[in-house]
Amino acid sequence: MARPLRREARQRRARPQLAIGVWEWLSGKKPYEELPDDTKFDLLILTSGVRSEKEFWDRITAAVKAGEIEISTEKEHYAADPPLIPDLVR
């Protein structure tokens, strides 16, 4: 019984994460003007190098709703992070 739980925890950790502030903005819960500076920085980092911001955010929204991307209260996005949606990056 312990093994399936460990495997499940590993799979959860393996999923890409999106900072909760970014999700609040993306889902319309907070307007851009009310976001803290660190969330605005996350938005800049996440869209750096993407071909189409609209397509990128649409795909992020769909991936979150499908459970492919996890919302995290502790996530901070960095330029060195792997892209959340690799095929949309130049």
C-alpha positions as CSV (number, residue, x, y, z in Angstrom):
1,M,0.0,0.0,0.0
2,A,2.9,2.4,0.7
3,R,4.3,2.1,-2.8
4,P,1.3,3.4,-4.7
5,L,1.2,6.4,-2.3
6,R,4.9,7.1,-2.9
7,R,4.5,6.8,-6.7
8,E,1.5,9.1,-6.6
9,A,3.5,11.7,-4.5
10,R,6.4,11.5,-7.0
11,Q,4.0,12.0,-9.9
12,R,2.6,15.1,-8.2
13,R,6.1,16.5,-7.6
14,A,6.9,15.8,-11.3
15,R,4.1,17.9,-12.6
16,P,5.0,21.5,-13.6
17,Q,3.9,24.1,-11.1
18,L,2.3,27.5,-11.6
19,A,2.5,30.2,-8.9
20,I,-0.9,30.8,-7.3
21,G,-0.7,34.6,-8.0
22,V,-0.3,33.9,-11.7
23,W,-3.3,31.6,-11.6
24,E,-5.4,34.2,-9.8
25,W,-4.6,36.7,-12.5
26,L,-5.1,34.2,-15.3
27,S,-8.5,33.0,-14.0
28,G,-9.7,36.6,-13.6
29,K,-9.7,36.7,-9.8
30,K,-7.2,39.6,-9.6
31,P,-6.6,42.4,-12.1
32,Y,-3.0,43.0,-13.2
33,E,-2.9,46.3,-11.3
34,E,-3.5,44.6,-8.0
35,L,-0.8,41.9,-8.4
36,P,2.3,42.1,-6.2
37,D,5.5,42.9,-8.0
38,D,6.8,39.3,-7.7
39,T,3.7,38.0,-9.5
40,K,4.2,40.5,-12.3
41,F,7.8,39.3,-12.6
42,D,6.5,35.7,-12.8
43,L,4.3,36.8,-15.7
44,L,7.3,38.3,-17.5
45,I,9.4,35.3,-16.9
46,L,6.8,32.8,-18.1
47,T,6.0,34.6,-21.3
48,S,9.7,35.3,-22.2
49,G,10.4,33.7,-25.5
50,V,6.9,32.4,-26.3
51,R,5.6,32.8,-29.8
52,S,2.0,33.8,-28.9
53,E,1.0,34.9,-25.5
54,K,-2.7,34.3,-26.1
55,E,-2.0,30.7,-27.2
56,F,0.4,30.2,-24.3
57,W,-2.1,31.4,-21.7
58,D,-4.9,29.4,-23.3
59,R,-2.8,26.2,-23.1
60,I,-1.7,27.0,-19.5
61,T,-5.3,27.4,-18.5
62,A,-6.3,24.1,-20.2
63,A,-3.4,22.2,-18.6
64,V,-4.3,23.5,-15.1
65,K,-7.9,22.4,-15.6
66,A,-6.7,19.0,-16.9
67,G,-4.5,18.5,-13.9
68,E,-1.3,18.6,-15.9
69,I,0.0,21.7,-14.2
70,E,-0.3,22.1,-10.4
71,I,-1.1,25.4,-8.7
72,S,1.4,26.1,-5.9
73,T,1.5,28.6,-3.1
74,E,5.3,28.2,-2.9
75,K,6.3,28.3,-6.5
76,E,8.6,31.1,-7.7
77,H,9.3,31.2,-11.4
78,Y,12.9,31.7,-12.7
79,A,14.4,32.2,-16.1
80,A,16.3,28.9,-15.8
81,D,13.1,26.9,-15.1
82,P,12.0,24.5,-17.9
83,P,9.1,25.9,-19.9
84,L,5.6,25.0,-18.8
85,I,4.6,24.4,-22.4
86,P,7.8,23.6,-24.3
87,D,6.4,23.6,-27.8
88,L,5.3,27.2,-27.5
89,V,8.7,28.6,-26.8
90,R,10.9,29.9,-29.7
